[in-house]
Amino acid sequence: MTESTTHETSPVLPLPANLALGAAVGGGVLAAASAAMSWTWTPAFPGDLTYYGSPAGLQWLALVGGALTALLALAAHGLKGLRWLSPSGSRNGVLFAALGTFAVCWYAVVAIAVELDGLVNLDPGGWLAAVGSLLAVLGALGLPLDRRRTVRHPELHWGLYAALAVSAVLRVGFGQGWALDAVPPGIRPIFTENLWFFVVLPAAIALFRLWRLLDGRLRIGRIERPLPAARALPGWAEILVVTAVFAVGLGVVEFGVSTEYGELFVGFLLLTAFATAALLASGAVGRLRELTARHRAVTTGAAFAAAGAFPFTQSSETYVLIGTNILIFATVALGLNVVVGLAGLLDLGYVAFLGVGAYAAALVSGSKFSVFRDLHLPFPVAVLIGAAAALVFGVVIGAPTLRLRGDYLAIVTLGFGEIFRIAMNNLDGTSGPSLTNGPNGIAAIPDVSLFGFDFGEAHDFGALHLGKNGNYLLLMLVATAVVVTVFARVANSRIGRAWVAIREDETAAEAMGINGFRVKLIAFALGATLAGLAGAVQAHVSGAVSPDQYLFSSPTPPNSAFLLAAVILGGMGTISGPLVGAALLFLIPAKLEFLQSYQLLAFGVALILLMRFRPEGLIAGRRQQLEFHDVQLPAQAAPADDVPTKAGA
Amino acid sequence: MSAVTTETATETAAVPAAEPVLEASGVVMRFGGLTAVGGVDLTVRQGEIVGLIGPNGAGKTTFFNCLTGLYVPTEGTVKYKGTVLPPKPHLVTQAGIARTFQNIRLFANMTALENVLVGRHTRTKEGLFSAILRGPGYRRAEAESRERARELLEFCGLGAKADHLARNLPYGEQRKLEIARALASDPGLLLLDEPTAGMNPQETRAAEELVFAIRDLGIAVLVIEHDMKFIFNLCDRTAVLVQGRKIVEGDRETVQNDERVVTAYLGAPLEGTTAAQEDGQ
């Protein structure tokens, strides 16, 4: 066992080794098996979990989670034929998988009991899932886990306890009315109508305290376990593995996109997060990373092939449209990553460049609402015009402001974003010159037709069906590929290094002969151009442009705030980071609609938690990792993903 | 100028009738009412190592910043190989003056090789479009840059550290990396701002060797330093700056025996004298 001064390998619960292993495997199997049974007798719960022998919705998640737990437990134990699943040999993966299963099963069971009023609504399958997943967690806690020796968390600040107490008193006081006397009558409704705040705040503090207590007990930490050398596979087999992994990834994304109700999506997110943590701990992800690094072209190809295969797996056009919108959002986020992630320029009005591209392309698209209604340029020309228009605006905005340092750029771009939206609203012929049709925007943009292929109609290729939205998804995928190529090539070049140098230390960079202004202007203009390109495609995909699509902040992406969040959340300076971040940021608000007015609150909390535990973003470049976690990594080793405290989060 | 300006070019036998690389004349730098540098003349010739010493706050680094375009001098001119320098740091570097910083200013989250490649920026031309298109010309230039950067890392003794992040290098190697990065711009004059600050005696000796090696490449060196032993071992000439004015310039003996230096700057015995003399003062 790997032992060090900072970490140890020991069980949390003192169980006999075989019992713990048995419980973990058995619990996983039970949870998985429960998927084949009825969880509740009434189809009233979303997804209809009443059938025997036919898993549905949340039951699929229990099946996957339970099976993963059992397999990881056996793999970490060293069962022949499964070692590939757990090359690091760490048992932490088992715990994460078990916790994921537990979270999904208990979430489902509690949701059934709450939504349908009472435990009587549970069928034996539901009970089995709950008991099985709990057993798996207990078993996993009895396995020799990698743990920190030290308890990191000090006592909470007394101010937080004071806030807890004051909130509780205020809750009672405002509820009964006696505390209202201290408040001017005019603002009393603010307090009486928002009593929930005085419940949520103490609850959050109490949960935080509880989490620290739990973390102090568990002390789950990560030991740097070097992966043993992999058994050499022939090249074609490795490529096959990479392809298979992307096929599985496509399946996972497809499941997430096509979840029909919020409960299922929450379960999906829980299980995905825990399963990812589990596979990271078990070393399977590290092994995969070695493979993809060796076959970079294949990996990129497989990723795009998986994205391109998505519309063919869908029977409903709605989910294909979601996929297309995710691609638009992700492409724009990647463009913003040039500006923010590489050059370190804070652009708060980036969506305006998307708007410039979209409006420019819409004006020449031949739409009958365009002032140039007789002008119908071919799609590629419209895209180039959109990109060129955004480039011009990028230079015009950037040239005066990029000479300054610090936050001026953020302020100017924020202003530009608003000016753009308001100007588009007013260029309607009454408040200003007639150009944009005002708040109504430019609608009825004709469908794209390229080389005789009409994107507005469904096409059949043998057994494969491709609907209208599918056509546009593939078109958008081409735009994404262009942006990915540009980003990848520029990031690792003379100009890309100059951007990073400017971001790191502008004075030193200038002393090394870099013309800071010029290089920053190139970054800003390139970012604007990429956004304009995406915008031109977006205008044709959505068929209409209007000013309210391009806001600084709104509950639905893409808007400037969400774009920035996607870049930072996903990982600055990387390619896959903003793509993943954008996908999550698009799906989470779309799928959390059942939370109604608390949607943004939940979203904000999720963001805060993520930034607390993973400030470098979901997919961090080597640099960001070192920037935020001050650890000395051995050079050239695979980047270590620091996920020590995910358990129980 | 009342300073003793002994010509010591004869000592640098390698380049007998050396041309001036850097000519600063009457450089004045005022910040509001404060005159940080008050009319300094300094000439550095081809193949020379010139030292610049002075007590803290004497204006050495400010003078450096005037030379490198970080500050625009209030009065006076700075010429590099006969042409007046433009007042922008990147243009100065392009002209052929490279510098290091007193407090290390590496690009901490880039690898050592990338740091040196950034130093190559002015000597390469590949722009945005060639980076996107990646034609044969781009590949060749990129390969040449990497080759040259590796050579420079090797030259500074960092050959094995090419792929380490700059922030993970030990202190002495970070100093060397700064020098390698500065050399990457193929300078004719290298300005070193306290290159041995915080180094132990072995590292200081290695730094000395490195500076001599740089001189042997035909690059003139102007160095600010507080370590007198280092300065007098190294430099053909040394200028002493006190309160923004150059009070003396010359070889080791001239500077060491100058009363003004002793009173205004040192106040304590020079390196090589005994403690008894200190007591005697």
HADDOCK unambig.tbl for C-alpha pairs under 7 A between the chains (distance, minus, plus):
assign (segid A and resid 486 and name CA) (segid B and resid 132 and name CA) 5.76 0.50 0.50
assign (segid A and resid 489 and name CA) (segid B and resid 131 and name CA) 6.18 0.50 0.50
assign (segid A and resid 489 and name CA) (segid B and resid 132 and name CA) 5.55 0.50 0.50
assign (segid A and resid 490 and name CA) (segid B and resid 128 and name CA) 6.94 0.50 0.50
assign (segid A and resid 490 and name CA) (segid B and resid 131 and name CA) 5.65 0.50 0.50
assign (segid A and resid 490 and name CA) (segid B and resid 132 and name CA) 6.01 0.50 0.50
assign (segid A and resid 493 and name CA) (segid B and resid 131 and name CA) 6.09 0.50 0.50
assign (segid A and resid 494 and name CA) (segid B and resid 121 and name CA) 6.88 0.50 0.50
assign (segid A and resid 494 and name CA) (segid B and resid 126 and name CA) 6.74 0.50 0.50
assign (segid A and resid 495 and name CA) (segid B and resid 127 and name CA) 6.44 0.50 0.50
assign (segid A and resid 495 and name CA) (segid B and resid 128 and name CA) 6.50 0.50 0.50
assign (segid A and resid 497 and name CA) (segid B and resid 118 and name CA) 6.35 0.50 0.50
assign (segid A and resid 498 and name CA) (segid B and resid 118 and name CA) 6.26 0.50 0.50
assign (segid A and resid 501 and name CA) (segid B and resid 107 and name CA) 6.00 0.50 0.50
assign (segid A and resid 504 and name CA) (segid B and resid 107 and name CA) 5.56 0.50 0.50
assign (segid A and resid 505 and name CA) (segid B and resid 107 and name CA) 6.49 0.50 0.50
assign (segid A and resid 508 and name CA) (segid B and resid 105 and name CA) 6.15 0.50 0.50
assign (segid A and resid 510 and name CA) (segid B and resid 89 and name CA) 5.76 0.50 0.50
assign (segid A and resid 510 and name CA) (segid B and resid 90 and name CA) 5.11 0.50 0.50
assign (segid A and resid 511 and name CA) (segid B and resid 89 and name CA) 5.26 0.50 0.50
assign (segid A and resid 511 and name CA) (segid B and resid 90 and name CA) 5.69 0.50 0.50
assign (segid A and resid 511 and name CA) (segid B and resid 93 and name CA) 6.49 0.50 0.50
assign (segid A and resid 512 and name CA) (segid B and resid 90 and name CA) 6.53 0.50 0.50
assign (segid A and resid 512 and name CA) (segid B and resid 93 and name CA) 6.34 0.50 0.50
assign (segid A and resid 512 and name CA) (segid B and resid 119 and name CA) 5.30 0.50 0.50
assign (segid A and resid 512 and name CA) (segid B and resid 182 and name CA) 6.87 0.50 0.50
assign (segid A and resid 513 and name CA) (segid B and resid 89 and name CA) 6.79 0.50 0.50
assign (segid A and resid 513 and name CA) (segid B and resid 90 and name CA) 3.76 0.50 0.50
assign (segid A and resid 513 and name CA) (segid B and resid 91 and name CA) 6.56 0.50 0.50
assign (segid A and resid 513 and name CA) (segid B and resid 93 and name CA) 5.00 0.50 0.50
assign (segid A and resid 513 and name CA) (segid B and resid 94 and name CA) 5.92 0.50 0.50
assign (segid A and resid 513 and name CA) (segid B and resid 121 and name CA) 6.41 0.50 0.50
assign (segid A and resid 513 and name CA) (segid B and resid 122 and name CA) 5.47 0.50 0.50
assign (segid A and resid 514 and name CA) (segid B and resid 90 and name CA) 5.42 0.50 0.50
assign (segid A and resid 514 and name CA) (segid B and resid 121 and name CA) 6.55 0.50 0.50
assign (segid A and resid 514 and name CA) (segid B and resid 122 and name CA) 6.97 0.50 0.50
assign (segid A and resid 515 and name CA) (segid B and resid 90 and name CA) 5.66 0.50 0.50
assign (segid A and resid 623 and name CA) (segid B and resid 109 and name CA) 5.49 0.50 0.50
assign (segid A and resid 635 and name CA) (segid B and resid 163 and name CA) 6.98 0.50 0.50
assign (segid A and resid 635 and name CA) (segid B and resid 164 and name CA) 5.58 0.50 0.50
